[in-house]
Amino acid sequence: MDSESDEYTAFFQHQYPRVVSMLIAYRGFTPEIAEDAAAEAMTRLLLHWRKVAMPQAWVRTVALRHAYLLKKKQQALLPDPAVVDHGAVDDLAAVELALITGSAIAVLPPRQREVMTLTLVDMTPSEIAEVLGCTPGQARDNLAHAQRAVSSAIQKEAGGGPDTQHP
């Protein structure tokens, strides 16, 4: 194998699972759509490997766009894709915390929501900055603001916030 092939293989092995995770956490795509979109983006990247200056950002952008396309096609084929298996919910406390956290993240300003979501899929501020086109310092600042807002929202929802009145 040549060094270019080795570079792509190493990139693929490191980034593919992260791209899949990002798609699932970033916009709630199903694992199937996330895997298909990540595979398509990685295939397209291979075709343009020599030309792409920032492969990590490029592959994430292509994967996200492709995931939206796949989701749109899936929704056209399935009249009711939102099927919930209520019997699978075993831990009510974990579900409540996930809902509270999800609600808190959903109301964040867009940039803070993006930074928080990408952090949750194990990206560093430098990687987030590359994907979002900002500096690592800006990514860290947005993350700090987002963490404070989510923490405050969780405390209020759990009854421990400063606005909560106790009898």
N, C-alpha and C positions, 0 to 999 in steps of 0.2 A: 504493500500500500504506500502511496505517496503521502507527503506531509499535508497536502491540502485535504485529502481524503480523511486522514487521521484527525485533522482539525475539525472537520465537519462531524465526524463520528463522535468525538469528544463533546462537541457543542450539543449534538442531538441527545446524547445520553444524559447530559447535565440539564438541559433546558426542557426537553419534552415533558417530563412529569411536572415541572414547574408551570409550564404553559397550560397543561390540563387543569392543574389545581387553580390557577388564576382564573380560568374561564368558569369553573364551577363556583368559586367564591365571588368573583367579580360581578357577575350578572345572573348567577343561579342557573347556568346551563346544566342540562342533564350530563352525567358522565359520558354517555354515548356521543352526544353532540360535541362535548369538549374534546374527547379523544379523536373523533373524526376531523374536527376543525384543526386541532394541533397537528395531526398527521398531514393534512393537506398543506398547512403552512410550512411544515418542515420539508415537504416534498418540493414545494415552490421555491423555498430557500435554497435547496440543493441545486436547482436549475440556475439560480442567480448568485451562488455562493461567492464568486469572485467580485461581483459588482456591488454587493450590499456592504455598506460601511459600518452600520450598527445592526448586526444580525439579531441581537436579543430584542431590541425595540421593533425591528421589522417583522420578525416572526410573531410577536405578540399582537401587533396591529393586524396582520393578515389573518391570524387565527381568530381574533375577536370578530372581524368582519365576516369571516366564513361561518363562524358559529351563529351569527345573526341570520345569515342566509339559510343555514340548515334548520334553524328554529322556525323561520317563516315557512319553509317548505313543509316541515313537520306539522305545523299548525293547520296548514291547508289540507293535509291528509287526514288529520285526526280532529274530529269536531270537538272533543272534550279531552285535551291532554292533561288536565289537572285532576289526577286521580290520587286521592289520599288514602293510605292504608292506616286507619286509626288504630287497628290492632297492633301495629308495630311500635306504638309509643309506650315504652316501658318505664321511663324515668321522667315523671312529670316535672320535677324541679329542673332538670337539664333542659327540657323543652321550654319551660317558662323563661329561663335565663337566655336561651338562644333567641327566643322571640323578643325579649326586652332588648338584647344587644342588637339584633337585626333592626328593630324599630328605631333604636337610637342612632345606628349608623345610617339608616335610610333618610333621616332628617338633617344630617350633616350637610354643609355646603358641598357642592360637587367635588372640589379639589381635595377637601379633607376626607370625603367618602372614598375617593379613589386611593389616596395614600393609605388610609386605614385598611381598606380591602387588600391592597397589594402587600401590606405588612403582614396581614393575616395568612398570606400564602408564602410567608418566609422570604420576602424580598428585603434587601438592605436599602437604606436611604439612597445610596449611590445607584443601585439598580432601578429604584423607583424614579429617581431623577432622570435617568436615561430614558425610561419608558414615557414619562410625562413631559419631558422637555423642560425641566427646571434644574436648579442646583440642588446638591445633596442637603445644603442648609435649609433651603425652602421646603424640601421634603420633610426634614426633621421638624421644622417649625409647624407645618401643617399636621404632622402626626401628633405632636404635643397638644395642639389645640383640639384635635379630634379625640384624643385619649381623655382629656379633661371633660369634654362635652359628653362622651359616652359614659364615663364614670359617674358624672353628675346625674345623667338620665337614669342610670341603673339604680343609683342610691334613691332617687325620688320614687321610682317605680317600686322598689323594694320596701319603701316606707321609711327609709333612713335619711331622706334628704332634708334640707333646712326648711322647705316649704311645708313639710308634713306636720300636722297638728295632732298631738296625742291627747286623749281624754283625761 
